[in-house]
Amino acid sequence: MMGLFRSDPPVVDFEAVMDTDGVTWQAFTDEDGVLVIDTDADVEVFVNRAIVGGFVYPAWVDDYGRLVIELDG
């Protein structure tokens, strides 16, 4: 029997995320890979870009709270 196996996505170090208004937010991922916005304010952030190596890439947060960055494109 033949099967398809999916490897884990690569780990990417990112500097920050950007929201739909162009505001840059310092952020990190916790031990479960969930995105955490580094602020004391009670805000709702709609992420649509991430900064990686000084370059801006399309990005979003999946249903599990993990940051997905489109490095191909």
PDB file of N, CA, C and O in Angstrom:
ATOM      1  N   MET A   1       0.843  -1.169   0.000  1.00  0.00           N
ATOM      2  CA  MET A   1       0.000   0.000   0.000  1.00  0.00           C
ATOM      3  C   MET A   1       0.888   1.232   0.000  1.00  0.00           C
ATOM      4  O   MET A   1       1.882   1.302   0.723  1.00  0.00           O
ATOM      5  N   MET A   2       0.524   2.172  -0.798  1.00  0.00           N
ATOM      6  CA  MET A   2       1.295   3.393  -0.900  1.00  0.00           C
ATOM      7  C   MET A   2       0.526   4.527  -0.233  1.00  0.00           C
ATOM      8  O   MET A   2      -0.699   4.601  -0.330  1.00  0.00           O
ATOM      9  N   GLY A   3       1.254   5.407   0.442  1.00  0.00           N
ATOM     10  CA  GLY A   3       0.600   6.519   1.115  1.00  0.00           C
ATOM     11  C   GLY A   3       1.362   7.814   0.899  1.00  0.00           C
ATOM     12  O   GLY A   3       2.536   7.813   0.529  1.00  0.00           O
ATOM     13  N   LEU A   4       0.685   8.889   1.133  1.00  0.00           N
ATOM     14  CA  LEU A   4       1.309  10.200   1.053  1.00  0.00           C
ATOM     15  C   LEU A   4       1.590  10.673   2.463  1.00  0.00           C
ATOM     16  O   LEU A   4       0.751  10.546   3.355  1.00  0.00           O
ATOM     17  N   PHE A   5       2.761  11.211   2.652  1.00  0.00           N
ATOM     18  CA  PHE A   5       3.140  11.718   3.961  1.00  0.00           C
ATOM     19  C   PHE A   5       3.471  13.191   3.839  1.00  0.00           C
ATOM     20  O   PHE A   5       4.167  13.613   2.916  1.00  0.00           O
ATOM     21  N   ARG A   6       2.977  13.944   4.758  1.00  0.00           N
ATOM     22  CA  ARG A   6       3.246  15.371   4.774  1.00  0.00           C
ATOM     23  C   ARG A   6       4.232  15.673   5.886  1.00  0.00           C
ATOM     24  O   ARG A   6       4.011  15.290   7.035  1.00  0.00           O
ATOM     25  N   SER A   7       5.300  16.345   5.560  1.00  0.00           N
ATOM     26  CA  SER A   7       6.246  16.735   6.596  1.00  0.00           C
ATOM     27  C   SER A   7       5.753  18.011   7.271  1.00  0.00           C
ATOM     28  O   SER A   7       4.908  18.732   6.739  1.00  0.00           O
ATOM     29  N   ASP A   8       6.293  18.265   8.439  1.00  0.00           N
ATOM     30  CA  ASP A   8       5.933  19.495   9.136  1.00  0.00           C
ATOM     31  C   ASP A   8       6.426  20.694   8.340  1.00  0.00           C
ATOM     32  O   ASP A   8       7.464  20.620   7.682  1.00  0.00           O
ATOM     33  N   PRO A   9       5.682  21.805   8.396  1.00  0.00           N
ATOM     34  CA  PRO A   9       6.143  22.993   7.671  1.00  0.00           C
ATOM     35  C   PRO A   9       7.449  23.497   8.284  1.00  0.00           C
ATOM     36  O   PRO A   9       7.711  23.258   9.463  1.00  0.00           O
ATOM     37  N   PRO A  10       8.258  24.184   7.503  1.00  0.00           N
ATOM     38  CA  PRO A  10       9.529  24.684   8.037  1.00  0.00           C
ATOM     39  C   PRO A  10       9.299  25.748   9.103  1.00  0.00           C
ATOM     40  O   PRO A  10       8.306  26.475   9.066  1.00  0.00           O
ATOM     41  N   VAL A  11      10.211  25.830  10.036  1.00  0.00           N
ATOM     42  CA  VAL A  11      10.154  26.868  11.062  1.00  0.00           C
ATOM     43  C   VAL A  11      10.807  28.116  10.492  1.00  0.00           C
ATOM     44  O   VAL A  11      11.928  28.064   9.986  1.00  0.00           O
ATOM     45  N   VAL A  12      10.106  29.232  10.576  1.00  0.00           N
ATOM     46  CA  VAL A  12      10.598  30.488  10.019  1.00  0.00           C
ATOM     47  C   VAL A  12      10.662  31.510  11.149  1.00  0.00           C
ATOM     48  O   VAL A  12       9.684  31.715  11.866  1.00  0.00           O
ATOM     49  N   ASP A  13      11.812  32.142  11.300  1.00  0.00           N
ATOM     50  CA  ASP A  13      11.942  33.228  12.272  1.00  0.00           C
ATOM     51  C   ASP A  13      11.416  34.510  11.639  1.00  0.00           C
ATOM     52  O   ASP A  13      11.880  34.920  10.575  1.00  0.00           O
ATOM     53  N   PHE A  14      10.462  35.132  12.286  1.00  0.00           N
ATOM     54  CA  PHE A  14       9.900  36.375  11.769  1.00  0.00           C
ATOM     55  C   PHE A  14      10.125  37.482  12.791  1.00  0.00           C
ATOM     56  O   PHE A  14      10.199  37.228  13.993  1.00  0.00           O
ATOM     57  N   GLU A  15      10.232  38.711  12.298  1.00  0.00           N
ATOM     58  CA  GLU A  15      10.481  39.845  13.183  1.00  0.00           C
ATOM     59  C   GLU A  15       9.197  40.435  13.763  1.00  0.00           C
ATOM     60  O   GLU A  15       9.162  40.843  14.924  1.00  0.00           O
ATOM     61  N   ALA A  16       8.158  40.476  12.957  1.00  0.00           N
ATOM     62  CA  ALA A  16       6.902  41.110  13.369  1.00  0.00           C
ATOM     63  C   ALA A  16       5.808  40.702  12.398  1.00  0.00           C
ATOM     64  O   ALA A  16       6.071  40.084  11.366  1.00  0.00           O
ATOM     65  N   VAL A  17       4.574  41.057  12.746  1.00  0.00           N
ATOM     66  CA  VAL A  17       3.439  40.862  11.848  1.00  0.00           C
ATOM     67  C   VAL A  17       2.809  42.218  11.586  1.00  0.00           C
ATOM     68  O   VAL A  17       2.987  43.163  12.355  1.00  0.00           O
ATOM     69  N   MET A  18       2.063  42.299  10.478  1.00  0.00           N
ATOM     70  CA  MET A  18       1.361  43.529  10.131  1.00  0.00           C
ATOM     71  C   MET A  18      -0.120  43.220   9.981  1.00  0.00           C
ATOM     72  O   MET A  18      -0.506  42.144   9.524  1.00  0.00           O
ATOM     73  N   ASP A  19      -0.944  44.192  10.376  1.00  0.00           N
ATOM     74  CA  ASP A  19      -2.385  43.991  10.247  1.00  0.00           C
ATOM     75  C   ASP A  19      -2.904  44.616   8.960  1.00  0.00           C
ATOM     76  O   ASP A  19      -2.137  45.172   8.174  1.00  0.00           O
ATOM     77  N   THR A  20      -4.201  44.521   8.755  1.00  0.00           N
ATOM     78  CA  THR A  20      -4.817  44.994   7.522  1.00  0.00           C
ATOM     79  C   THR A  20      -4.748  46.518   7.378  1.00  0.00           C
ATOM     80  O   THR A  20      -4.945  47.043   6.282  1.00  0.00           O
ATOM     81  N   ASP A  21      -4.468  47.236   8.487  1.00  0.00           N
ATOM     82  CA  ASP A  21      -4.314  48.693   8.439  1.00  0.00           C
ATOM     83  C   ASP A  21      -2.863  49.110   8.233  1.00  0.00           C
ATOM     84  O   ASP A  21      -2.569  50.303   8.155  1.00  0.00           O
ATOM     85  N   GLY A  22      -1.943  48.133   8.142  1.00  0.00           N
ATOM     86  CA  GLY A  22      -0.534  48.441   7.951  1.00  0.00           C
ATOM     87  C   GLY A  22       0.233  48.678   9.238  1.00  0.00           C
ATOM     88  O   GLY A  22       1.397  49.076   9.200  1.00  0.00           O
ATOM     89  N   VAL A  23      -0.402  48.440  10.379  1.00  0.00           N
ATOM     90  CA  VAL A  23       0.263  48.604  11.673  1.00  0.00           C
ATOM     91  C   VAL A  23       1.151  47.384  11.923  1.00  0.00           C
ATOM     92  O   VAL A  23       0.731  46.245  11.720  1.00  0.00           O
ATOM     93  N   THR A  24       2.379  47.639  12.364  1.00  0.00           N
ATOM     94  CA  THR A  24       3.325  46.564  12.667  1.00  0.00           C
ATOM     95  C   THR A  24       3.228  46.212  14.145  1.00  0.00           C
ATOM     96  O   THR A  24       3.229  47.091  15.008  1.00  0.00           O
ATOM     97  N   TRP A  25       3.144  44.920  14.423  1.00  0.00           N
ATOM     98  CA  TRP A  25       3.022  44.408  15.788  1.00  0.00           C
ATOM     99  C   TRP A  25       4.171  43.452  16.090  1.00  0.00           C
ATOM    100  O   TRP A  25       4.458  42.550  15.303  1.00  0.00           O
ATOM    101  N   GLN A  26       4.820  43.651  17.218  1.00  0.00           N
ATOM    102  CA  GLN A  26       5.812  42.688  17.672  1.00  0.00           C
ATOM    103  C   GLN A  26       5.058  41.444  18.110  1.00  0.00           C
ATOM    104  O   GLN A  26       4.031  41.545  18.782  1.00  0.00           O
ATOM    105  N   ALA A  27       5.551  40.289  17.741  1.00  0.00           N
ATOM    106  CA  ALA A  27       4.830  39.045  18.037  1.00  0.00           C
ATOM    107  C   ALA A  27       5.820  37.894  18.138  1.00  0.00           C
ATOM    108  O   ALA A  27       6.981  38.004  17.745  1.00  0.00           O
ATOM    109  N   PHE A  28       5.328  36.798  18.671  1.00  0.00           N
ATOM    110  CA  PHE A  28       6.109  35.568  18.765  1.00  0.00           C
ATOM    111  C   PHE A  28       5.137  34.403  18.777  1.00  0.00           C
ATOM    112  O   PHE A  28       3.927  34.605  18.879  1.00  0.00           O
ATOM    113  N   THR A  29       5.651  33.192  18.674  1.00  0.00           N
ATOM    114  CA  THR A  29       4.796  32.015  18.803  1.00  0.00           C
ATOM    115  C   THR A  29       5.125  31.307  20.105  1.00  0.00           C
ATOM    116  O   THR A  29       6.280  31.264  20.529  1.00  0.00           O
ATOM    117  N   ASP A  30       4.100  30.753  20.733  1.00  0.00           N
ATOM    118  CA  ASP A  30       4.309  30.025  21.983  1.00  0.00           C
ATOM    119  C   ASP A  30       4.777  28.601  21.685  1.00  0.00           C
ATOM    120  O   ASP A  30       5.021  28.255  20.529  1.00  0.00           O
ATOM    121  N   GLU A  31       4.899  27.785  22.714  1.00  0.00           N
ATOM    122  CA  GLU A  31       5.422  26.421  22.548  1.00  0.00           C
ATOM    123  C   GLU A  31       4.525  25.540  21.679  1.00  0.00           C
ATOM    124  O   GLU A  31       4.971  24.507  21.180  1.00  0.00           O
ATOM    125  N   ASP A  32       3.267  25.939  21.495  1.00  0.00           N
ATOM    126  CA  ASP A  32       2.352  25.183  20.637  1.00  0.00           C
ATOM    127  C   ASP A  32       2.272  25.765  19.226  1.00  0.00           C
ATOM    128  O   ASP A  32       1.504  25.283  18.393  1.00  0.00           O
ATOM    129  N   GLY A  33       3.067  26.801  18.962  1.00  0.00           N
ATOM    130  CA  GLY A  33       3.064  27.421  17.639  1.00  0.00           C
ATOM    131  C   GLY A  33       1.979  28.461  17.443  1.00  0.00           C
ATOM    132  O   GLY A  33       1.766  28.931  16.325  1.00  0.00           O
ATOM    133  N   VAL A  34       1.286  28.830  18.520  1.00  0.00           N
ATOM    134  CA  VAL A  34       0.203  29.815  18.432  1.00  0.00           C
ATOM    135  C   VAL A  34       0.795  31.221  18.472  1.00  0.00           C
ATOM    136  O   VAL A  34       1.655  31.518  19.301  1.00  0.00           O
ATOM    137  N   LEU A  35       0.329  32.083  17.571  1.00  0.00           N
ATOM    138  CA  LEU A  35       0.812  33.454  17.490  1.00  0.00           C
ATOM    139  C   LEU A  35       0.364  34.256  18.702  1.00  0.00           C
ATOM    140  O   LEU A  35      -0.803  34.214  19.093  1.00  0.00           O
ATOM    141  N   VAL A  36       1.306  34.987  19.292  1.00  0.00           N
ATOM    142  CA  VAL A  36       1.023  35.865  20.432  1.00  0.00           C
ATOM    143  C   VAL A  36       1.486  37.267  20.056  1.00  0.00           C
ATOM    144  O   VAL A  36       2.655  37.473  19.731  1.00  0.00           O
ATOM    145  N   ILE A  37       0.567  38.231  20.100  1.00  0.00           N
ATOM    146  CA  ILE A  37       0.907  39.628  19.851  1.00  0.00           C
ATOM    147  C   ILE A  37       1.479  40.178  21.153  1.00  0.00           C
ATOM    148  O   ILE A  37       0.851  40.069  22.206  1.00  0.00           O
ATOM    149  N   ASP A  38       2.661  40.764  21.081  1.00  0.00           N
ATOM    150  CA  ASP A  38       3.379  41.230  22.268  1.00  0.00           C
ATOM    151  C   ASP A  38       2.923  42.635  22.652  1.00  0.00           C
ATOM    152  O   ASP A  38       3.585  43.623  22.334  1.00  0.00           O
ATOM    153  N   THR A  39       1.776  42.710  23.343  1.00  0.00           N
ATOM    154  CA  THR A  39       1.230  43.987  23.789  1.00  0.00           C
ATOM    155  C   THR A  39       0.398  43.770  25.048  1.00  0.00           C
ATOM    156  O   THR A  39      -0.140  42.687  25.282  1.00  0.00           O
ATOM    157  N   ASP A  40       0.309  44.820  25.845  1.00  0.00           N
ATOM    158  CA  ASP A  40      -0.540  44.769  27.042  1.00  0.00           C
ATOM    159  C   ASP A  40      -1.961  45.231  26.731  1.00  0.00           C
ATOM    160  O   ASP A  40      -2.866  45.051  27.546  1.00  0.00           O
ATOM    161  N   ALA A  41      -2.156  45.822  25.565  1.00  0.00           N
ATOM    162  CA  ALA A  41      -3.464  46.334  25.173  1.00  0.00           C
ATOM    163  C   ALA A  41      -4.400  45.177  24.826  1.00  0.00           C
ATOM    164  O   ALA A  41      -3.958  44.117  24.384  1.00  0.00           O
ATOM    165  N   ASP A  42      -5.684  45.395  25.032  1.00  0.00           N
ATOM    166  CA  ASP A  42      -6.699  44.416  24.666  1.00  0.00           C
ATOM    167  C   ASP A  42      -7.170  44.756  23.253  1.00  0.00           C
ATOM    168  O   ASP A  42      -8.074  45.571  23.070  1.00  0.00           O
ATOM    169  N   VAL A  43      -6.546  44.122  22.255  1.00  0.00           N
ATOM    170  CA  VAL A  43      -6.823  44.455  20.861  1.00  0.00           C
ATOM    171  C   VAL A  43      -7.133  43.192  20.065  1.00  0.00           C
ATOM    172  O   VAL A  43      -6.758  42.084  20.448  1.00  0.00           O
ATOM    173  N   GLU A  44      -7.825  43.390  18.953  1.00  0.00           N
ATOM    174  CA  GLU A  44      -8.054  42.319  17.990  1.00  0.00           C
ATOM    175  C   GLU A  44      -7.275  42.687  16.732  1.00  0.00           C
ATOM    176  O   GLU A  44      -7.502  43.741  16.138  1.00  0.00           O
ATOM    177  N   VAL A  45      -6.361  41.818  16.332  1.00  0.00           N
ATOM    178  CA  VAL A  45      -5.467  42.109  15.212  1.00  0.00           C
ATOM    179  C   VAL A  45      -5.763  41.134  14.080  1.00  0.00           C
ATOM    180  O   VAL A  45      -5.770  39.919  14.282  1.00  0.00           O
ATOM    181  N   PHE A  46      -6.006  41.671  12.892  1.00  0.00           N
ATOM    182  CA  PHE A  46      -6.220  40.848  11.708  1.00  0.00           C
ATOM    183  C   PHE A  46      -4.925  40.841  10.895  1.00  0.00           C
ATOM    184  O   PHE A  46      -4.653  41.765  10.128  1.00  0.00           O
ATOM    185  N   VAL A  47      -4.141  39.794  11.074  1.00  0.00           N
ATOM    186  CA  VAL A  47      -2.825  39.695  10.448  1.00  0.00           C
ATOM    187  C   VAL A  47      -2.976  39.345   8.970  1.00  0.00           C
ATOM    188  O   VAL A  47      -3.715  38.429   8.611  1.00  0.00           O
ATOM    189  N   ASN A  48      -2.263  40.088   8.117  1.00  0.00           N
ATOM    190  CA  ASN A  48      -2.241  39.703   6.701  1.00  0.00           C
ATOM    191  C   ASN A  48      -0.843  39.786   6.088  1.00  0.00           C
ATOM    192  O   ASN A  48      -0.681  39.561   4.889  1.00  0.00           O
ATOM    193  N   ARG A  49       0.174  40.107   6.905  1.00  0.00           N
ATOM    194  CA  ARG A  49       1.559  40.130   6.443  1.00  0.00           C
ATOM    195  C   ARG A  49       2.495  39.812   7.606  1.00  0.00           C
ATOM    196  O   ARG A  49       2.148  40.006   8.771  1.00  0.00           O
ATOM    197  N   ALA A  50       3.684  39.323   7.268  1.00  0.00           N
ATOM    198  CA  ALA A  50       4.719  39.062   8.263  1.00  0.00           C
ATOM    199  C   ALA A  50       6.051  39.566   7.719  1.00  0.00           C
ATOM    200  O   ALA A  50       6.288  39.537   6.512  1.00  0.00           O
ATOM    201  N   ILE A  51       6.906  40.023   8.607  1.00  0.00           N
ATOM    202  CA  ILE A  51       8.221  40.511   8.218  1.00  0.00           C
ATOM    203  C   ILE A  51       9.247  39.431   8.544  1.00  0.00           C
ATOM    204  O   ILE A  51       9.402  39.024   9.696  1.00  0.00           O
ATOM    205  N   VAL A  52       9.945  38.976   7.499  1.00  0.00           N
ATOM    206  CA  VAL A  52      10.950  37.922   7.619  1.00  0.00           C
ATOM    207  C   VAL A  52      12.226  38.423   6.952  1.00  0.00           C
ATOM    208  O   VAL A  52      12.231  38.705   5.754  1.00  0.00           O
ATOM    209  N   GLY A  53      13.301  38.534   7.718  1.00  0.00           N
ATOM    210  CA  GLY A  53      14.565  38.982   7.139  1.00  0.00           C
ATOM    211  C   GLY A  53      14.495  40.359   6.510  1.00  0.00           C
ATOM    212  O   GLY A  53      15.207  40.643   5.547  1.00  0.00           O
ATOM    213  N   GLY A  54      13.632  41.222   7.054  1.00  0.00           N
ATOM    214  CA  GLY A  54      13.489  42.573   6.525  1.00  0.00           C
ATOM    215  C   GLY A  54      12.556  42.690   5.331  1.00  0.00           C
ATOM    216  O   GLY A  54      12.329  43.793   4.835  1.00  0.00           O
ATOM    217  N   PHE A  55      12.015  41.579   4.863  1.00  0.00           N
ATOM    218  CA  PHE A  55      11.080  41.571   3.732  1.00  0.00           C
ATOM    219  C   PHE A  55       9.671  41.274   4.224  1.00  0.00           C
ATOM    220  O   PHE A  55       9.490  40.548   5.202  1.00  0.00           O
ATOM    221  N   VAL A  56       8.685  41.831   3.553  1.00  0.00           N
ATOM    222  CA  VAL A  56       7.276  41.649   3.924  1.00  0.00           C
ATOM    223  C   VAL A  56       6.666  40.569   3.033  1.00  0.00           C
ATOM    224  O   VAL A  56       6.776  40.625   1.808  1.00  0.00           O
ATOM    225  N   TYR A  57       6.024  39.590   3.662  1.00  0.00           N
ATOM    226  CA  TYR A  57       5.392  38.476   2.951  1.00  0.00           C
ATOM    227  C   TYR A  57       3.920  38.386   3.351  1.00  0.00           C
ATOM    228  O   TYR A  57       3.557  38.737   4.473  1.00  0.00           O
ATOM    229  N   PRO A  58       3.073  37.916   2.432  1.00  0.00           N
ATOM    230  CA  PRO A  58       1.678  37.651   2.802  1.00  0.00           C
ATOM    231  C   PRO A  58       1.634  36.608   3.923  1.00  0.00           C
ATOM    232  O   PRO A  58       2.437  35.675   3.950  1.00  0.00           O
ATOM    233  N   ALA A  59       0.699  36.779   4.832  1.00  0.00           N
ATOM    234  CA  ALA A  59       0.579  35.846   5.958  1.00  0.00           C
ATOM    235  C   ALA A  59      -0.836  35.901   6.516  1.00  0.00           C
ATOM    236  O   ALA A  59      -1.582  36.848   6.269  1.00  0.00           O
ATOM    237  N   TRP A  60      -1.183  34.884   7.260  1.00  0.00           N
ATOM    238  CA  TRP A  60      -2.475  34.856   7.950  1.00  0.00           C
ATOM    239  C   TRP A  60      -2.360  33.903   9.126  1.00  0.00           C
ATOM    240  O   TRP A  60      -1.382  33.168   9.266  1.00  0.00           O
ATOM    241  N   VAL A  61      -3.385  33.935   9.967  1.00  0.00           N
ATOM    242  CA  VAL A  61      -3.457  33.054  11.128  1.00  0.00           C
ATOM    243  C   VAL A  61      -4.502  31.989  10.830  1.00  0.00           C
ATOM    244  O   VAL A  61      -5.635  32.310  10.471  1.00  0.00           O
ATOM    245  N   ASP A  62      -4.121  30.714  10.980  1.00  0.00           N
ATOM    246  CA  ASP A  62      -5.057  29.629  10.662  1.00  0.00           C
ATOM    247  C   ASP A  62      -6.068  29.425  11.793  1.00  0.00           C
ATOM    248  O   ASP A  62      -6.042  30.142  12.794  1.00  0.00           O
ATOM    249  N   ASP A  63      -6.945  28.456  11.629  1.00  0.00           N
ATOM    250  CA  ASP A  63      -8.008  28.196  12.604  1.00  0.00           C
ATOM    251  C   ASP A  63      -7.486  27.764  13.968  1.00  0.00           C
ATOM    252  O   ASP A  63      -8.224  27.782  14.953  1.00  0.00           O
ATOM    253  N   TYR A  64      -6.218  27.376  14.027  1.00  0.00           N
ATOM    254  CA  TYR A  64      -5.615  26.929  15.289  1.00  0.00           C
ATOM    255  C   TYR A  64      -4.763  28.022  15.930  1.00  0.00           C
ATOM    256  O   TYR A  64      -4.133  27.796  16.963  1.00  0.00           O
ATOM    257  N   GLY A  65      -4.743  29.210  15.316  1.00  0.00           N
ATOM    258  CA  GLY A  65      -3.990  30.325  15.867  1.00  0.00           C
ATOM    259  C   GLY A  65      -2.535  30.370  15.432  1.00  0.00           C
ATOM    260  O   GLY A  65      -1.758  31.179  15.940  1.00  0.00           O
ATOM    261  N   ARG A  66      -2.163  29.504  14.494  1.00  0.00           N
ATOM    262  CA  ARG A  66      -0.773  29.463  14.025  1.00  0.00           C
ATOM    263  C   ARG A  66      -0.583  30.424  12.856  1.00  0.00           C
ATOM    264  O   ARG A  66      -1.454  30.567  11.998  1.00  0.00           O
ATOM    265  N   LEU A  67       0.578  31.080  12.843  1.00  0.00           N
ATOM    266  CA  LEU A  67       0.905  32.006  11.767  1.00  0.00           C
ATOM    267  C   LEU A  67       1.362  31.210  10.544  1.00  0.00           C
ATOM    268  O   LEU A  67       2.238  30.350  10.636  1.00  0.00           O
ATOM    269  N   VAL A  68       0.753  31.515   9.400  1.00  0.00           N
ATOM    270  CA  VAL A  68       1.137  30.895   8.128  1.00  0.00           C
ATOM    271  C   VAL A  68       1.716  32.013   7.261  1.00  0.00           C
ATOM    272  O   VAL A  68       1.049  33.015   7.001  1.00  0.00           O
ATOM    273  N   ILE A  69       2.965  31.833   6.813  1.00  0.00           N
ATOM    274  CA  ILE A  69       3.644  32.836   5.997  1.00  0.00           C
ATOM    275  C   ILE A  69       3.861  32.260   4.601  1.00  0.00           C
ATOM    276  O   ILE A  69       4.384  31.156   4.448  1.00  0.00           O
ATOM    277  N   GLU A  70       3.454  33.018   3.586  1.00  0.00           N
ATOM    278  CA  GLU A  70       3.641  32.604   2.192  1.00  0.00           C
ATOM    279  C   GLU A  70       5.006  33.081   1.706  1.00  0.00           C
ATOM    280  O   GLU A  70       5.135  34.205   1.223  1.00  0.00           O
ATOM    281  N   LEU A  71       6.015  32.239   1.831  1.00  0.00           N
ATOM    282  CA  LEU A  71       7.361  32.608   1.396  1.00  0.00           C
ATOM    283  C   LEU A  71       7.533  32.455  -0.100  1.00  0.00           C
ATOM    284  O   LEU A  71       8.409  33.092  -0.685  1.00  0.00           O
ATOM    285  N   ASP A  72       6.721  31.626  -0.733  1.00  0.00           N
ATOM    286  CA  ASP A  72       6.762  31.462  -2.182  1.00  0.00           C
ATOM    287  C   ASP A  72       5.832  32.500  -2.790  1.00  0.00           C
ATOM    288  O   ASP A  72       4.733  32.732  -2.288  1.00  0.00           O
ATOM    289  N   GLY A  73       6.268  33.104  -3.844  1.00  0.00           N
ATOM    290  CA  GLY A  73       5.309  34.007  -4.412  1.00  0.00           C
ATOM    291  C   GLY A  73       5.889  35.022  -5.241  1.00  0.00           C
ATOM    292  O   GLY A  73       5.171  35.859  -5.787  1.00  0.00           O
TER     293      GLY A  73
END
